[in-house]
Amino acid sequence: MSHQPQLKIPATYMRGGTSKGVFFRLQDLPETAQIFGAARDALLLRVIGSPDPYGKHTDGMGGATSSTSKAVIVAKSLRPDHDVDYLFAQIAIDKAFVDWSGNCGNLTAAVGSFAISGGLVELSRLPQNGIASVRIWQANIGKTIIAHVPMLDGQVQEMGDFELDGVTFPAAEVQLEFMHPADEEGPGGSMFPTGNLVDDLEVPGLGVLKATMINAGIPTIFVNAAALGYTGTELQETINSDSKALAMFELIRAHGALRMGLIHDLAQASGRQHTPKIAFVAAPVDYVSSSGKQVKASDIDLLVRAMSMGKLHHAMMGTAAVAIGTAAAIPGTLVSLAAGGEARSEVRFGHPSGILRVGAEAALVDGEWGVTKAVMSRSARVLMEGWVRVPSTLADS
């Protein structure tokens, strides 16, 4: 019986926002995995421990949830006015599938820190003490993001007193600016690919649903909670333990993706699990978060619950928060209507773990809505660094 050696690959395990993932420098990957293709996908799948029919990721670094089955690849950027290029991989749990179709806004919070610590940002760009502004090219979606990373004595400052609902311990605040986050080059050539702020979306078995479909941060479909029989205060167990509800959301997502021009056939939706997202909104009411914290209606502008990789997210995806902030800034969208209907540059929304604040600068120019940037605060922390090990044959595949 032959015994296959393992390959050691330098890696860092990081929390960014309410997500966790395995971070790599592009230069540290095996040559076959330094380019897009089957070899890269196979490597990342094995690192995470997918596909796992048991749904536990026991034999990998994944956490068996959409928030913890992620990988990031960072390299020095060849683009002018950018420090690094950032690629995000959303890795399926029970399937041999890596989705490269979108970004992870939560893990974006850790990209600047990782890039600085990994020697990928020129020293002349870094203050000894203060805030380092790391210019990130998000390669999945072709957008610029600026991460403002605190520095102390020439090192990334990770500890602080910034609290983020959905994260147990406080840390240093990292402010993120998503520059021109709308996908105006995508289907329909507009932030709203159908050309409408609200559409009638016909879904078999459900009839016609009012929906706001937007390409900002990440393609997202917003529907009213009440139209689905929900209040907007639901926690994970309510949705994720209901197989009929999960199937319903996937059906809506597939039909929305088709209407947005992201797929050409409903069958393609299963191969594009990461995007679009689907979320349901409602006007604010009091509720109790998953941690037992009381969230008062007076402290929020609306309620939002979002699905990620077929499950209700425990907090809120960062990219979906950009979509929420952008849609809230545009009167007439379902998000804006749930928040009261007036124009706003900042919105506070309640999610299963608590409250998140996000700002967006939107304007109507020549009859088309555009957004110059969306801003939110997150935190990030190194959990472990060293090497991950995979079978050496993956370097040759």
C-alpha positions as CSV (number, residue, x, y, z in Angstrom):
1,M,0.0,0.0,0.0
2,S,1.4,3.4,-1.0
3,H,1.5,6.2,1.4
4,Q,0.9,9.6,-0.1
5,P,2.8,12.5,1.4
6,Q,1.0,15.8,2.2
7,L,1.8,19.2,0.7
8,K,2.3,22.2,3.1
9,I,0.9,25.5,1.8
10,P,1.4,28.8,3.7
11,A,-2.0,30.0,4.8
12,T,-3.8,32.2,7.3
13,Y,-7.1,31.5,8.9
14,M,-9.0,34.8,9.5
15,R,-12.2,36.2,10.6
16,G,-13.5,39.1,8.6
17,G,-16.8,40.6,9.8
18,T,-19.2,37.7,10.5
19,S,-17.4,35.3,8.2
20,K,-14.2,33.1,8.4
21,G,-12.0,31.9,5.6
22,V,-8.6,30.5,4.6
23,F,-6.4,33.2,3.1
24,F,-3.6,32.6,0.6
25,R,-1.0,34.7,-1.1
26,L,-1.2,33.8,-4.8
27,Q,2.5,33.2,-4.9
28,D,2.3,30.6,-2.2
29,L,-0.1,28.3,-4.1
30,P,1.2,25.4,-6.2
31,E,1.8,26.6,-9.8
32,T,-1.2,24.6,-11.1
33,A,-3.4,26.5,-8.7
34,Q,-2.1,30.0,-9.5
35,I,-4.5,30.2,-12.4
36,F,-8.2,29.7,-12.7
37,G,-9.3,26.1,-13.5
38,A,-10.0,22.7,-12.1
39,A,-6.7,22.4,-10.2
40,R,-7.4,25.5,-8.2
41,D,-10.9,24.4,-7.5
42,A,-9.8,20.9,-6.4
43,L,-7.2,22.4,-4.1
44,L,-9.6,24.8,-2.4
45,L,-12.3,22.1,-2.0
46,R,-9.8,19.8,-0.2
47,V,-8.6,22.6,2.0
48,I,-12.1,23.4,3.1
49,G,-13.1,19.7,3.3
50,S,-15.7,19.6,0.5
51,P,-17.7,17.8,-0.7
52,D,-18.8,16.4,2.6
53,P,-21.9,14.3,2.5
54,Y,-22.0,14.4,6.3
55,G,-22.2,18.3,6.2
56,K,-19.6,18.8,9.0
57,H,-16.3,19.6,7.3
58,T,-14.6,17.3,9.8
59,D,-11.7,16.7,7.4
60,G,-11.0,20.3,6.4
61,M,-10.9,23.9,7.5
62,G,-14.5,24.8,6.6
63,G,-17.1,25.4,9.3
64,A,-20.0,23.7,7.4
65,T,-21.9,27.0,7.0
66,S,-22.0,29.5,4.1
67,S,-20.2,32.0,6.4
68,T,-17.3,29.6,7.1
69,S,-16.8,27.7,3.8
70,K,-14.7,30.4,2.1
71,A,-11.3,31.0,0.7
72,V,-9.4,34.2,-0.4
73,I,-6.5,34.6,-2.7
74,V,-4.5,37.9,-2.6
75,A,-1.7,39.2,-4.8
76,K,0.1,42.4,-5.5
77,S,-1.9,44.4,-8.0
78,L,-0.6,45.2,-11.5
79,R,-3.4,47.8,-11.8
80,P,-2.5,51.5,-11.3
81,D,-3.7,53.0,-8.1
82,H,-4.4,49.6,-6.5
83,D,-2.3,47.8,-3.9
84,V,-3.7,44.3,-4.2
85,D,-5.9,42.0,-6.2
86,Y,-8.4,40.0,-4.2
87,L,-10.3,36.9,-5.3
88,F,-13.0,35.3,-3.3
89,A,-14.2,31.7,-3.5
90,Q,-17.5,30.5,-2.0
91,I,-17.2,26.8,-1.5
92,A,-20.2,24.4,-1.5
93,I,-20.4,22.1,1.5
94,D,-22.0,19.0,0.0
95,K,-21.0,19.4,-3.6
96,A,-17.7,19.6,-5.5
97,F,-18.4,23.2,-6.5
98,V,-16.6,26.5,-6.1
99,D,-18.6,29.7,-6.9
100,W,-16.5,32.6,-8.2
101,S,-19.5,34.7,-9.2
102,G,-19.4,37.3,-6.4
103,N,-17.6,38.9,-3.6
104,C,-17.7,38.5,0.2
105,G,-18.1,41.8,1.9
106,N,-17.4,40.4,5.3
107,L,-14.1,38.8,4.4
108,T,-13.2,42.0,2.5
109,A,-12.6,43.5,6.0
110,A,-9.7,41.1,6.5
111,V,-8.1,41.6,3.0
112,G,-6.3,44.8,3.9
113,S,-4.9,43.4,7.1
114,F,-3.8,40.2,5.4
115,A,-2.1,42.1,2.6
116,I,-0.2,44.4,5.0
117,S,1.0,41.5,7.2
118,G,1.8,39.4,4.1
119,G,4.1,42.1,2.6
120,L,1.9,42.8,-0.3
121,V,1.5,46.5,0.3
122,E,4.5,48.9,-0.3
123,L,6.0,50.0,3.0
124,S,5.9,53.6,1.8
125,R,2.1,53.4,1.8
126,L,1.9,52.4,5.4
127,P,1.9,54.8,8.4
128,Q,3.8,53.7,11.5
129,N,0.8,54.8,13.5
130,G,-2.6,55.7,12.2
131,I,-4.8,54.4,9.4
132,A,-3.5,52.6,6.3
133,S,-5.8,52.9,3.3
134,V,-5.4,49.7,1.3
135,R,-6.7,50.0,-2.3
136,I,-8.2,46.6,-3.2
137,W,-9.2,45.5,-6.7
138,Q,-12.0,43.0,-6.2
139,A,-11.3,40.7,-9.1
140,N,-14.5,38.6,-9.0
141,I,-16.7,41.7,-9.8
142,G,-14.2,44.2,-11.1
143,K,-14.7,46.8,-8.4
144,T,-12.5,49.0,-6.2
145,I,-12.7,48.7,-2.4
146,I,-10.7,50.8,0.0
147,A,-10.1,49.2,3.4
148,H,-9.0,51.6,6.2
149,V,-6.8,49.5,8.5
150,P,-5.6,50.8,11.9
151,M,-1.8,50.5,12.5
152,L,0.2,50.7,15.7
153,D,4.0,50.6,15.9
154,G,4.1,49.5,12.2
155,Q,1.8,46.5,12.7
156,V,-1.8,45.9,12.0
157,Q,-3.9,46.7,15.0
158,E,-6.4,44.0,15.5
159,M,-7.6,44.6,19.1
160,G,-10.1,47.3,19.9
161,D,-13.5,48.1,21.4
162,F,-15.6,48.0,18.2
163,E,-18.5,45.7,18.6
164,L,-20.2,44.0,15.6
165,D,-23.5,42.2,16.1
166,G,-22.9,38.6,15.1
167,V,-19.3,38.5,16.4
168,T,-18.7,37.5,20.0
169,F,-15.7,39.7,21.0
170,P,-14.8,43.3,20.2
171,A,-11.9,44.2,17.9
172,A,-10.5,47.1,16.0
173,E,-12.8,48.9,13.6
174,V,-12.0,48.6,9.8
175,Q,-14.0,51.0,7.7
176,L,-14.7,49.8,4.1
177,E,-15.6,52.0,1.1
178,F,-17.1,50.1,-1.8
179,M,-16.5,52.4,-4.7
180,H,-19.1,52.6,-7.5
181,P,-20.6,49.2,-6.3
182,A,-23.4,49.0,-8.8
183,D,-22.8,46.6,-11.7
184,E,-23.7,49.0,-14.5
185,E,-21.9,46.9,-17.1
186,G,-23.9,43.8,-16.2
187,P,-27.2,42.5,-17.6
188,G,-29.5,45.3,-18.6
189,G,-26.6,47.8,-18.4
190,S,-28.1,49.3,-15.2
191,M,-28.1,49.0,-11.4
192,F,-31.7,47.8,-11.9
193,P,-31.3,45.2,-14.7
194,T,-35.1,45.2,-15.5
195,G,-35.2,49.0,-15.6
196,N,-37.7,49.1,-12.7
197,L,-37.4,49.9,-9.0
198,V,-40.1,47.3,-8.3
199,D,-41.1,44.4,-10.6
200,D,-44.0,41.9,-10.6
201,L,-42.1,38.6,-10.4
202,E,-44.2,35.6,-11.3
203,V,-43.2,32.5,-9.4
204,P,-45.0,29.2,-10.0
205,G,-47.0,28.2,-7.0
206,L,-46.6,31.6,-5.4
207,G,-48.2,33.8,-8.0
208,V,-46.9,37.4,-8.5
209,L,-44.5,38.8,-6.0
210,K,-43.4,42.4,-5.8
211,A,-39.6,42.4,-6.0
212,T,-36.7,44.9,-6.2
213,M,-33.9,43.4,-8.1
214,I,-30.6,45.3,-7.9
215,N,-27.0,44.9,-8.9
216,A,-25.1,46.7,-6.2
217,G,-22.5,45.1,-4.0
218,I,-23.9,41.7,-5.1
219,P,-27.0,40.9,-7.2
220,T,-29.9,40.8,-4.8
221,I,-33.6,40.2,-5.0
222,F,-35.7,41.9,-2.3
223,V,-39.2,40.8,-1.5
224,N,-41.7,41.8,1.2
225,A,-41.7,39.5,4.3
226,A,-45.5,39.7,4.6
227,A,-46.0,38.4,1.0
228,L,-44.3,35.2,2.1
229,G,-46.1,34.9,5.4
230,Y,-43.2,36.2,7.5
231,T,-42.7,39.2,9.9
232,G,-39.1,39.9,9.2
233,T,-38.1,39.0,12.8
234,E,-37.3,35.3,12.0
235,L,-34.2,33.7,13.2
236,Q,-32.2,30.9,11.6
237,E,-34.1,28.0,13.1
238,T,-37.4,29.1,11.8
239,I,-36.3,29.1,8.2
240,N,-33.5,26.6,8.1
241,S,-35.5,23.8,9.7
242,D,-38.3,24.3,7.2
243,S,-37.5,22.4,3.9
244,K,-40.6,23.8,2.2
245,A,-39.4,27.4,3.0
246,L,-35.9,26.7,1.7
247,A,-37.3,25.3,-1.5
248,M,-39.6,28.3,-1.9
249,F,-36.7,30.7,-1.5
250,E,-34.6,28.8,-4.0
251,L,-37.5,28.9,-6.5
252,I,-37.9,32.7,-6.0
253,R,-34.1,33.1,-6.4
254,A,-34.0,31.1,-9.6
255,H,-36.8,33.0,-11.2
256,G,-35.3,36.3,-10.1
257,A,-31.9,35.3,-11.5
258,L,-33.6,34.6,-14.8
259,R,-35.4,37.9,-14.8
260,M,-32.2,39.8,-14.0
261,G,-30.4,38.1,-16.9
262,L,-27.9,36.4,-14.7
263,I,-28.9,33.0,-16.1
264,H,-30.5,31.9,-19.3
265,D,-32.2,28.8,-18.1
266,L,-33.7,28.0,-14.7
267,A,-31.5,24.9,-14.4
268,Q,-28.4,27.1,-14.3
269,A,-29.4,28.6,-10.9
270,S,-28.1,25.5,-9.1
271,G,-24.6,26.2,-10.6
272,R,-24.7,29.8,-9.4
273,Q,-25.4,29.3,-5.7
274,H,-23.6,32.4,-4.4
275,T,-25.5,34.9,-6.6
276,P,-28.0,36.4,-6.7
277,K,-28.9,36.7,-3.0
278,I,-32.5,36.8,-1.9
279,A,-33.7,38.9,1.1
280,F,-37.0,39.8,2.7
281,V,-37.8,43.1,4.3
282,A,-40.3,44.6,6.7
283,A,-41.0,47.7,8.7
284,P,-39.3,47.8,12.1
285,V,-40.8,46.1,15.1
286,D,-39.2,45.0,18.4
287,Y,-37.6,41.5,18.4
288,V,-35.1,39.4,20.2
289,S,-31.9,38.6,18.4
290,S,-30.2,35.2,18.3
291,S,-28.0,36.1,21.2
292,G,-30.9,37.1,23.4
293,K,-30.3,40.8,22.8
294,Q,-33.5,43.0,22.6
295,V,-33.6,45.0,19.4
296,K,-36.0,47.9,19.6
297,A,-38.0,49.2,16.6
298,S,-36.9,52.7,17.6
299,D,-33.2,51.8,17.0
300,I,-33.6,50.5,13.4
301,D,-35.1,51.8,10.2
302,L,-36.2,48.4,8.8
303,L,-35.9,44.6,9.2
304,V,-33.9,42.5,6.7
305,R,-33.3,38.7,6.6
306,A,-31.1,37.3,3.8
307,M,-30.4,33.8,2.4
308,S,-26.9,32.7,1.6
309,M,-26.1,29.4,-0.2
310,G,-29.6,28.1,0.5
311,K,-29.8,29.0,4.2
312,L,-30.9,32.0,6.2
313,H,-27.7,33.9,7.2
314,H,-27.0,34.2,10.9
315,A,-26.3,38.0,10.5
316,M,-25.9,39.8,7.2
317,M,-23.5,39.3,4.2
318,G,-21.4,42.4,3.7
319,T,-22.1,42.6,0.0
320,A,-25.9,42.3,0.7
321,A,-25.5,45.1,3.2
322,V,-24.2,47.2,0.3
323,A,-27.3,46.3,-1.7
324,I,-29.5,47.2,1.3
325,G,-27.8,50.5,1.8
326,T,-28.0,51.4,-1.9
327,A,-31.7,50.3,-2.3
328,A,-32.6,52.2,0.9
329,A,-31.1,55.4,-0.6
330,I,-33.4,55.2,-3.6
331,P,-37.0,56.1,-2.9
332,G,-39.5,53.7,-4.4
333,T,-37.6,50.4,-3.8
334,L,-39.1,47.8,-1.5
335,V,-36.2,48.5,0.9
336,S,-36.8,52.2,0.9
337,L,-40.5,51.7,1.4
338,A,-40.0,49.3,4.3
339,A,-37.7,52.0,5.9
340,G,-40.4,54.7,5.6
341,G,-40.0,55.8,1.9
342,E,-37.9,58.9,2.3
343,A,-34.5,59.5,0.7
344,R,-31.6,58.7,3.1
345,S,-27.8,58.4,3.0
346,E,-27.6,55.9,5.9
347,V,-29.8,53.1,7.1
348,R,-29.9,51.0,10.2
349,F,-31.4,47.6,9.7
350,G,-32.2,44.7,12.1
351,H,-30.8,41.2,11.1
352,P,-30.9,37.9,13.1
353,S,-27.9,38.8,15.2
354,G,-28.7,42.5,15.8
355,I,-28.2,45.8,14.0
356,L,-26.0,47.0,11.2
357,R,-25.5,50.5,9.9
358,V,-24.5,51.1,6.2
359,G,-24.3,54.3,4.2
360,A,-24.7,54.9,0.5
361,E,-24.4,57.9,-1.8
362,A,-27.0,57.5,-4.6
363,A,-28.1,60.0,-7.3
364,L,-30.4,60.1,-10.3
365,V,-28.5,61.2,-13.4
366,D,-30.1,61.4,-16.8
367,G,-32.9,59.2,-15.6
368,E,-30.6,56.5,-14.3
369,W,-29.8,55.8,-10.7
370,G,-26.2,55.5,-9.8
371,V,-24.2,55.1,-6.5
372,T,-20.8,56.5,-6.0
373,K,-19.9,54.5,-2.9
374,A,-21.2,52.5,0.0
375,V,-19.6,52.6,3.5
376,M,-19.7,50.3,6.4
377,S,-17.6,49.3,9.4
378,R,-16.4,45.7,10.1
379,S,-13.5,44.2,12.1
380,A,-11.0,41.4,11.3
381,R,-8.6,39.2,13.2
382,V,-6.1,36.5,12.5
383,L,-7.2,33.3,14.1
384,M,-4.3,31.0,13.1
385,E,-1.4,31.2,10.7
386,G,1.1,28.6,9.4
387,W,0.4,26.0,6.8
388,V,-2.6,24.0,5.6
389,R,-1.9,20.4,4.4
390,V,-3.5,18.6,1.4
391,P,-2.5,15.5,-0.5
392,S,0.6,16.2,-2.6
393,T,-1.2,14.9,-5.8
394,L,-3.3,18.1,-5.8
395,A,-0.2,20.1,-6.8
396,D,0.0,18.0,-9.9
397,S,-3.6,17.9,-11.0
